[in-house]
Amino acid sequence: MRCRQHHGRRGIEGNGGEIKRLDSLPRFQCFLITVLAVCCQSAAVFAAQLDVTPSTRYSVGMRAGGFVTPSKGTYFSQVSFSTLRPYMLFRKKPAHNKLKMVIESAIGKAWGEYDGVMVSAGMLAHRYLVDPGVRHLRPYVEAGIGLIYTSFRIDGQGLHWNFNPQAGIGLEYLDTDNLRYFSSLRFHHVSNGGLDKDNKGINSIMLTFGRDI
């Protein structure tokens, strides 16, 4: 085998006298790489279109509320941090496109007849009343339970640590940058569920305003 020039192009001549062009090999490799890149990109786009699971959203909010029972002279405010994600509790796949899960925590202070720190964490089911693909106003309902610590105890309340069931309605707005703003009105309950003989509950109404971060 020897190298020789053939019509100004370099090649390799084999034993049979056949000339193999070297300049055609890189072009063919580039063509294959381009085809593979296009195929991979198309597959990624197709997979993304098949994936109906929305991305997890993280948000911050401001809360304000007031006791309804046993007395109406106590108010509170909190800063909340939450994540909204597909509802997959005890499931490998999302339960429903309209059903989501909220995991949240909050810290704040009460003042008035009772004064002290309030720290809570919980989980809620969050269900849209319209298709989640609606880009502007999206009403929803939510309900769940968590734990709450209060540095104060009302008369007849045996523990500082209590259960914290909540339920309410809300409204979301998605802007052109896909940023979510939301507000909600919740019923907020605090009691120990019978873990102590003194189990007088606190019922409150709470308003929240927040946005994605």
C-alpha positions in Angstrom: 0.0 0.0 0.0 1.3 3.4 -0.9 0.3 7.0 -1.0 0.1 9.0 -4.2 -1.5 12.1 -5.7 -4.5 11.6 -7.9 -5.9 14.6 -9.7 -4.7 16.9 -7.0 -6.4 14.9 -4.2 -4.6 12.8 -1.7 -5.5 9.1 -1.4 -4.4 5.7 -0.3 -3.9 3.0 -2.9 -4.5 -0.6 -1.7 -3.2 -3.8 -3.1 -5.9 -3.9 -5.6 -5.1 -0.5 -6.9 -8.3 1.1 -5.5 -8.0 4.6 -4.3 -9.8 5.6 -1.1 -10.4 9.3 -0.6 -9.4 10.7 2.8 -11.1 14.0 2.4 -14.6 12.4 2.2 -14.3 10.7 5.7 -14.5 13.8 7.8 -17.5 15.0 5.9 -19.3 11.7 6.4 -18.5 11.8 10.1 -19.8 15.3 10.4 -23.0 14.3 8.6 -23.5 11.4 11.0 -22.9 13.6 14.0 -25.4 16.2 12.7 -28.0 13.5 12.1 -27.6 12.0 15.6 -27.8 15.5 17.1 -31.0 16.3 15.3 -32.5 12.9 16.3 -31.5 13.4 20.0 -33.0 16.9 20.0 -36.2 15.7 18.4 -36.5 12.8 20.9 -35.9 15.3 23.8 -38.6 17.6 22.5 -41.0 14.6 22.1 -40.3 13.4 25.6 -40.9 16.8 27.0 -44.3 17.0 25.2 -45.2 13.6 26.7 -44.3 14.7 30.2 -47.4 16.2 31.7 -45.8 16.6 35.2 -45.4 20.3 35.9 -42.2 21.6 37.5 -42.2 22.1 41.3 -42.9 25.7 42.3 -41.4 27.4 45.4 -43.1 30.4 46.9 -43.1 32.9 49.8 -46.1 34.5 51.3 -47.4 36.8 54.0 -50.2 35.8 56.3 -52.5 37.7 58.6 -55.3 36.3 60.7 -57.4 36.6 63.8 -58.9 34.3 66.4 -62.7 33.8 66.0 -63.1 31.5 69.0 -62.6 31.3 72.0 -62.0 35.0 71.9 -61.8 37.7 69.1 -59.0 39.8 70.7 -56.0 38.0 69.3 -54.4 38.5 65.9 -51.3 37.0 64.2 -49.1 37.4 61.2 -46.6 34.9 59.6 -44.1 34.6 56.8 -44.7 31.3 54.9 -42.5 29.2 52.6 -44.1 26.6 50.5 -43.6 24.2 47.6 -46.3 23.2 45.1 -45.8 19.9 43.3 -47.7 17.0 41.7 -49.8 15.0 44.3 -47.8 11.7 44.5 -48.5 10.7 48.1 -48.3 6.9 48.2 -48.2 6.9 44.4 -45.5 6.5 41.7 -47.3 8.8 39.3 -49.4 12.0 39.7 -52.9 11.2 40.9 -54.6 13.8 38.7 -53.6 16.8 36.6 -55.7 19.2 38.7 -54.6 17.8 42.0 -51.4 19.1 43.6 -49.7 18.9 46.9 -48.5 21.8 49.0 -45.8 21.4 51.6 -45.4 24.5 53.7 -43.8 26.1 56.8 -44.5 29.4 58.6 -43.2 31.5 61.4 -44.8 34.5 63.0 -46.2 36.2 66.0 -49.5 36.6 67.8 -50.5 39.7 69.7 -53.5 41.0 71.6 -55.2 39.0 74.4 -52.6 36.3 73.8 -49.0 37.1 72.8 -46.3 34.9 71.5 -44.5 33.0 68.7 -46.3 30.8 66.3 -44.3 28.2 64.2 -46.0 25.7 62.0 -45.4 23.1 59.2 -47.9 21.0 57.2 -49.1 19.4 54.0 -52.3 20.2 52.0 -54.0 18.8 49.0 -54.5 21.6 46.4 -57.1 21.1 43.7 -57.7 23.5 40.8 -61.3 24.2 39.8 -60.2 24.8 36.2 -57.7 23.2 33.9 -54.2 24.0 35.1 -53.3 25.0 31.5 -55.4 28.2 32.0 -52.8 30.9 32.0 -54.4 33.7 33.9 -56.9 33.3 36.8 -57.1 29.8 38.4 -59.3 29.3 41.4 -58.6 26.4 43.7 -59.6 24.7 47.0 -57.2 23.2 49.5 -57.2 21.3 52.8 -54.7 19.5 55.0 -53.1 19.2 58.4 -49.9 19.9 60.1 -48.3 20.7 63.5 -48.0 24.0 65.2 -46.1 25.3 68.1 -47.3 28.4 70.1 -45.3 29.9 73.0 -48.6 30.8 74.6 -51.5 28.7 75.7 -55.1 29.9 75.9 -57.1 29.0 79.0 -58.1 25.3 78.7 -55.4 24.4 76.3 -53.0 21.8 77.7 -50.1 21.7 75.2 -47.8 24.1 73.3 -47.6 21.6 70.5 -50.9 21.0 68.6 -52.4 19.8 65.4 -53.2 22.4 62.8 -56.0 21.4 60.3 -56.6 24.0 57.6 -59.1 24.3 54.7 -59.8 27.1 52.3 -60.2 28.6 48.8 -57.7 30.6 46.7 -57.0 32.2 43.4 -53.8 32.1 41.3 -52.6 34.4 38.6 -49.9 33.4 36.1 -48.1 36.3 34.4 -46.4 36.3 31.0 -43.2 35.2 32.6 -44.9 32.1 34.1 -44.6 33.6 37.6 -47.3 32.6 39.9 -49.1 35.1 42.3 -51.7 33.7 44.7 -54.1 34.6 47.5 -56.1 32.4 49.8 -58.6 32.5 52.6 -58.4 29.7 55.1 -60.1 28.3 58.2 -57.3 27.7 60.7 -57.7 25.4 63.7 -55.4 24.6 66.6 -56.0 21.7 69.0 -54.2 18.7 70.5 -56.6 16.1 69.2 -57.3 14.7 72.7 -53.6 14.1 73.6 -54.2 16.1 76.7 -57.3 16.4 78.9 -57.3 20.1 78.4 -58.1 20.5 74.7 -59.8 23.8 74.1 -59.3 24.6 70.4 -58.5 27.9 68.6 -60.4 28.7 65.5 -59.1 31.5 63.2 -59.6 33.0 59.8 -56.4 33.6 57.8 -55.6 35.5 54.6 -52.5 34.8 52.6 -50.8 36.7 49.7 -47.8 35.2 48.0 -45.7 34.7 44.9 -43.2 32.3 43.3 -39.5 32.7 44.0 
